[in-house]
Amino acid sequence: MGYSFLDLAKEVLEHENIPLSVEEMWEAAGRYGLLEKLSSSGKTPIRTLSARIYVDIKNNQDTIFEQVSKRPAKFFLKGQTAGLQEYEDRQERAGKKLKFAERDLHILLSSFVNSDEHFKCSTKTIYHEVSKREKSGKNKWLHPDLVGVHFPFESYTPNTLKLFDILKVNPYKLYSFEMKINVNLANLREYYFQAVSNSSWAHEGYLVALHITENPELMDEMRRLNNAFGIGSNPVGCGAFHAK
């Protein structure tokens, strides 16, 4: 019998000795040179790896795997208590270290869009909780986290400005940004349609996150939603945004 996806998962987890997501397993397998051992990887090997592990856990009473977390989904080998304890300690330390709110990220996004060639815009945080338009709790579906505006006047000649004035055309561009800390498959639709709801007035709208889970299924869903509704999404700091 050839080298299987389950063999790969087992060998990677033994090497790493901490719980891993299927994406992390696949990346580690590449580092260890294990991918070449697979008899077949298919077009979506990471999804295949995930499916094989889930099926083995569900249907095999003697499975060596266990799922130790759901969001993100991470797996480990049964009985490896030392590695699991190390992972839990690391998660606890990371949680204490990274305690911050979404608004703490606004200055990072503002700095990026102000200097980026596509945007070159100035931004302002919107405090939706003090809005008088709706009851508390619903305002987040009415107002984005940040609004941005780009005034291109400095690159226009006086004659162009006069023409805009005669035609009553406003050459500025308005942006809407919905800010999140993490985006994954579990919360993507809620966050995405919140961004859609908040950006109907803008020329371009974006769902922005500090962390976007590196999951092929998530990336496919983002592209599908972008093609259907036009809201762009990307991690803070990346230069490639999908325009509305």
Residue pairs with C-beta under 8 A, 6 or more apart in sequence:
2 38
2 39
3 37
3 38
3 39
4 38
4 39
4 52
5 38
5 45
5 48
5 49
5 52
5 53
6 52
6 53
6 56
6 65
7 37
8 25
8 29
8 34
8 35
8 37
8 38
8 49
9 25
9 49
9 52
9 53
9 65
9 75
10 64
10 65
10 77
11 29
11 32
11 34
12 20
12 25
12 28
12 29
12 32
12 34
13 19
13 20
13 25
13 75
13 76
13 77
13 80
14 77
15 28
15 32
16 28
16 83
17 80
17 82
17 83
17 86
18 76
18 83
18 84
18 86
18 87
18 90
19 68
19 69
19 74
19 75
19 76
19 83
19 84
19 87
20 28
20 74
20 75
20 76
21 72
21 73
21 74
21 75
22 46
22 49
22 50
22 53
22 73
22 75
23 46
23 213
23 214
23 215
24 74
25 49
25 75
26 35
26 45
26 46
26 49
29 35
35 41
38 45
41 48
42 48
44 216
46 215
46 216
47 216
47 217
50 73
53 65
53 75
56 63
56 65
57 63
57 65
57 66
57 67
63 78
64 77
64 78
65 75
65 76
65 77
65 78
66 75
66 76
66 77
66 78
67 73
67 74
67 75
68 74
68 75
68 76
68 84
68 87
71 184
71 186
72 184
72 213
74 87
76 83
76 84
76 87
77 83
100 181
102 145
102 179
102 180
102 181
103 125
103 145
103 179
105 179
105 181
105 210
105 236
106 123
106 125
106 145
106 146
106 179
108 210
108 236
108 237
109 123
109 146
109 177
109 179
109 208
109 236
110 123
110 146
112 119
112 236
112 237
113 119
113 120
113 121
113 123
113 148
113 175
113 177
114 120
114 121
114 122
114 123
116 239
118 239
118 241
118 243
119 148
119 150
119 175
120 150
121 148
121 149
121 150
121 173
121 175
122 148
122 149
122 150
123 146
123 147
123 148
123 175
123 177
124 146
124 147
124 148
125 145
125 146
126 143
126 144
126 145
126 146
126 147
128 139
128 140
128 142
128 143
128 145
129 136
129 139
131 139
131 142
131 143
133 139
133 142
134 142
140 194
141 194
141 197
141 198
142 197
142 198
143 198
144 176
144 177
144 178
144 195
144 198
144 199
144 202
144 205
145 177
145 178
145 179
146 176
146 177
146 179
147 174
147 175
147 176
147 177
147 202
148 174
148 175
148 176
148 177
149 172
149 173
149 174
149 175
150 172
150 173
150 175
151 171
151 172
152 171
152 172
152 173
153 161
153 171
156 164
156 171
164 170
164 171
173 203
173 204
174 201
174 202
174 203
174 204
175 202
175 203
175 204
175 205
175 206
176 195
176 198
176 199
176 201
176 202
176 204
176 205
176 206
177 205
177 206
177 208
178 191
178 194
178 195
178 198
178 199
178 205
178 206
178 207
178 208
179 208
179 209
180 187
180 191
180 207
180 208
180 209
180 210
181 209
181 210
181 211
182 209
182 210
182 211
182 212
182 213
183 191
183 207
183 209
183 211
183 212
183 213
183 218
183 233
184 212
184 213
184 215
184 218
185 213
185 215
185 217
185 218
185 221
188 218
188 221
188 222
188 225
189 225
191 207
191 209
192 207
192 222
192 225
192 229
192 231
192 233
195 205
195 206
195 207
195 231
195 233
196 205
196 229
196 231
198 205
199 205
199 206
199 231
199 244
202 244
203 244
204 232
204 243
204 244
205 230
205 231
205 232
205 244
206 231
206 232
206 233
206 234
206 241
206 244
207 231
207 232
207 233
208 233
208 234
208 235
208 236
209 233
209 234
209 235
209 236
210 235
210 236
211 235
212 218
212 233
212 234
212 235
222 233
225 231
226 232
226 233
226 242
230 243
230 244
231 244
232 241
232 242
232 243
232 244
233 242
234 240
234 241
234 242
